[in-house]
């Protein structure tokens, strides 16, 4: 999952550079928005995970599924920005 997260972060960093964001001061608003949404969704996911996690864990492999999803998102973002 660490590799998938790194690939996703690399794609986002490249896309910010390609969109003209070259200084940290111009990235303040997008970074705060991304950070805030990530924080809220992480808390929500943890709350849902503690409630529904045990039955799902027995049936699925959540770590594998999460890694595959992150890799797919990273590849999609990278391809979208390289072909645009």
CNS distance restraints for C-alpha pairs under 8 A (distance, minus, plus):
assign (resid   1 and name CA) (resid   5 and name CA) 6.14 0.50 0.50
assign (resid   1 and name CA) (resid  63 and name CA) 7.43 0.50 0.50
assign (resid   1 and name CA) (resid  66 and name CA) 7.27 0.50 0.50
assign (resid   1 and name CA) (resid  67 and name CA) 4.75 0.50 0.50
assign (resid   1 and name CA) (resid  70 and name CA) 7.52 0.50 0.50
assign (resid   2 and name CA) (resid   6 and name CA) 6.16 0.50 0.50
assign (resid   3 and name CA) (resid   7 and name CA) 6.19 0.50 0.50
assign (resid   4 and name CA) (resid   8 and name CA) 6.23 0.50 0.50
assign (resid   4 and name CA) (resid  67 and name CA) 6.18 0.50 0.50
assign (resid   4 and name CA) (resid  68 and name CA) 7.87 0.50 0.50
assign (resid   4 and name CA) (resid  70 and name CA) 5.41 0.50 0.50
assign (resid   4 and name CA) (resid  71 and name CA) 4.83 0.50 0.50
assign (resid   4 and name CA) (resid  74 and name CA) 7.16 0.50 0.50
assign (resid   5 and name CA) (resid   9 and name CA) 6.14 0.50 0.50
assign (resid   5 and name CA) (resid  70 and name CA) 6.45 0.50 0.50
assign (resid   5 and name CA) (resid  71 and name CA) 7.58 0.50 0.50
assign (resid   5 and name CA) (resid  74 and name CA) 7.93 0.50 0.50
assign (resid   6 and name CA) (resid  10 and name CA) 6.04 0.50 0.50
assign (resid   7 and name CA) (resid  11 and name CA) 6.25 0.50 0.50
assign (resid   7 and name CA) (resid  71 and name CA) 7.23 0.50 0.50
assign (resid   7 and name CA) (resid  74 and name CA) 5.84 0.50 0.50
assign (resid   7 and name CA) (resid  75 and name CA) 7.92 0.50 0.50
assign (resid   8 and name CA) (resid  12 and name CA) 6.33 0.50 0.50
assign (resid   8 and name CA) (resid  70 and name CA) 7.07 0.50 0.50
assign (resid   8 and name CA) (resid  71 and name CA) 7.23 0.50 0.50
assign (resid   8 and name CA) (resid  73 and name CA) 7.01 0.50 0.50
assign (resid   8 and name CA) (resid  74 and name CA) 4.20 0.50 0.50
assign (resid   8 and name CA) (resid  75 and name CA) 7.63 0.50 0.50
assign (resid   8 and name CA) (resid  77 and name CA) 7.73 0.50 0.50
assign (resid   9 and name CA) (resid  13 and name CA) 6.11 0.50 0.50
assign (resid   9 and name CA) (resid  74 and name CA) 7.87 0.50 0.50
assign (resid  10 and name CA) (resid  14 and name CA) 6.14 0.50 0.50
assign (resid  11 and name CA) (resid  15 and name CA) 6.11 0.50 0.50
assign (resid  11 and name CA) (resid  74 and name CA) 6.42 0.50 0.50
assign (resid  11 and name CA) (resid  77 and name CA) 6.42 0.50 0.50
assign (resid  11 and name CA) (resid  78 and name CA) 5.29 0.50 0.50
assign (resid  12 and name CA) (resid  16 and name CA) 6.17 0.50 0.50
assign (resid  12 and name CA) (resid  77 and name CA) 7.64 0.50 0.50
assign (resid  13 and name CA) (resid  17 and name CA) 6.33 0.50 0.50
assign (resid  14 and name CA) (resid  18 and name CA) 6.17 0.50 0.50
assign (resid  15 and name CA) (resid  19 and name CA) 6.12 0.50 0.50
assign (resid  15 and name CA) (resid  78 and name CA) 7.99 0.50 0.50
assign (resid  15 and name CA) (resid  81 and name CA) 6.41 0.50 0.50
assign (resid  16 and name CA) (resid  20 and name CA) 6.59 0.50 0.50
assign (resid  16 and name CA) (resid  21 and name CA) 5.50 0.50 0.50
assign (resid  16 and name CA) (resid  22 and name CA) 7.95 0.50 0.50
assign (resid  17 and name CA) (resid  21 and name CA) 5.26 0.50 0.50
assign (resid  17 and name CA) (resid  22 and name CA) 6.07 0.50 0.50
assign (resid  21 and name CA) (resid  26 and name CA) 6.16 0.50 0.50
assign (resid  21 and name CA) (resid  27 and name CA) 6.47 0.50 0.50
assign (resid  22 and name CA) (resid  26 and name CA) 7.39 0.50 0.50
assign (resid  23 and name CA) (resid  27 and name CA) 6.83 0.50 0.50
assign (resid  24 and name CA) (resid  28 and name CA) 6.56 0.50 0.50
assign (resid  27 and name CA) (resid  31 and name CA) 5.90 0.50 0.50
assign (resid  28 and name CA) (resid  32 and name CA) 6.07 0.50 0.50
assign (resid  29 and name CA) (resid  33 and name CA) 6.16 0.50 0.50
assign (resid  30 and name CA) (resid  34 and name CA) 6.05 0.50 0.50
assign (resid  31 and name CA) (resid  35 and name CA) 5.90 0.50 0.50
assign (resid  32 and name CA) (resid  36 and name CA) 5.92 0.50 0.50
assign (resid  33 and name CA) (resid  37 and name CA) 6.14 0.50 0.50
assign (resid  34 and name CA) (resid  38 and name CA) 6.00 0.50 0.50
assign (resid  35 and name CA) (resid  39 and name CA) 6.05 0.50 0.50
assign (resid  36 and name CA) (resid  40 and name CA) 6.26 0.50 0.50
assign (resid  37 and name CA) (resid  41 and name CA) 6.07 0.50 0.50
assign (resid  38 and name CA) (resid  42 and name CA) 5.92 0.50 0.50
assign (resid  39 and name CA) (resid  43 and name CA) 6.30 0.50 0.50
assign (resid  40 and name CA) (resid  44 and name CA) 6.19 0.50 0.50
assign (resid  41 and name CA) (resid  45 and name CA) 5.93 0.50 0.50
assign (resid  42 and name CA) (resid  46 and name CA) 6.10 0.50 0.50
assign (resid  43 and name CA) (resid  47 and name CA) 6.20 0.50 0.50
assign (resid  44 and name CA) (resid  48 and name CA) 6.22 0.50 0.50
assign (resid  45 and name CA) (resid  49 and name CA) 5.80 0.50 0.50
assign (resid  46 and name CA) (resid  50 and name CA) 6.14 0.50 0.50
assign (resid  47 and name CA) (resid  51 and name CA) 6.49 0.50 0.50
assign (resid  48 and name CA) (resid  52 and name CA) 5.93 0.50 0.50
assign (resid  48 and name CA) (resid  53 and name CA) 7.35 0.50 0.50
assign (resid  49 and name CA) (resid  53 and name CA) 4.55 0.50 0.50
assign (resid  50 and name CA) (resid  54 and name CA) 7.79 0.50 0.50
assign (resid  52 and name CA) (resid  56 and name CA) 6.68 0.50 0.50
assign (resid  53 and name CA) (resid  57 and name CA) 5.86 0.50 0.50
assign (resid  54 and name CA) (resid  58 and name CA) 6.49 0.50 0.50
assign (resid  55 and name CA) (resid  59 and name CA) 6.73 0.50 0.50
assign (resid  56 and name CA) (resid  60 and name CA) 5.85 0.50 0.50
assign (resid  56 and name CA) (resid  62 and name CA) 7.85 0.50 0.50
assign (resid  57 and name CA) (resid  61 and name CA) 6.31 0.50 0.50
assign (resid  57 and name CA) (resid  62 and name CA) 6.49 0.50 0.50
assign (resid  61 and name CA) (resid  65 and name CA) 6.23 0.50 0.50
assign (resid  62 and name CA) (resid  66 and name CA) 5.92 0.50 0.50
assign (resid  63 and name CA) (resid  67 and name CA) 6.12 0.50 0.50
assign (resid  64 and name CA) (resid  68 and name CA) 6.22 0.50 0.50
assign (resid  65 and name CA) (resid  69 and name CA) 6.21 0.50 0.50
assign (resid  66 and name CA) (resid  70 and name CA) 6.19 0.50 0.50
assign (resid  67 and name CA) (resid  71 and name CA) 6.16 0.50 0.50
assign (resid  68 and name CA) (resid  72 and name CA) 6.12 0.50 0.50
assign (resid  69 and name CA) (resid  73 and name CA) 6.18 0.50 0.50
assign (resid  70 and name CA) (resid  74 and name CA) 6.12 0.50 0.50
assign (resid  71 and name CA) (resid  75 and name CA) 6.14 0.50 0.50
assign (resid  72 and name CA) (resid  76 and name CA) 6.07 0.50 0.50
assign (resid  73 and name CA) (resid  77 and name CA) 6.11 0.50 0.50
assign (resid  74 and name CA) (resid  78 and name CA) 6.11 0.50 0.50
assign (resid  75 and name CA) (resid  79 and name CA) 6.05 0.50 0.50
assign (resid  76 and name CA) (resid  80 and name CA) 5.97 0.50 0.50
assign (resid  77 and name CA) (resid  81 and name CA) 6.20 0.50 0.50
assign (resid  78 and name CA) (resid  82 and name CA) 6.07 0.50 0.50
assign (resid  79 and name CA) (resid  83 and name CA) 6.01 0.50 0.50
assign (resid  80 and name CA) (resid  84 and name CA) 6.11 0.50 0.50
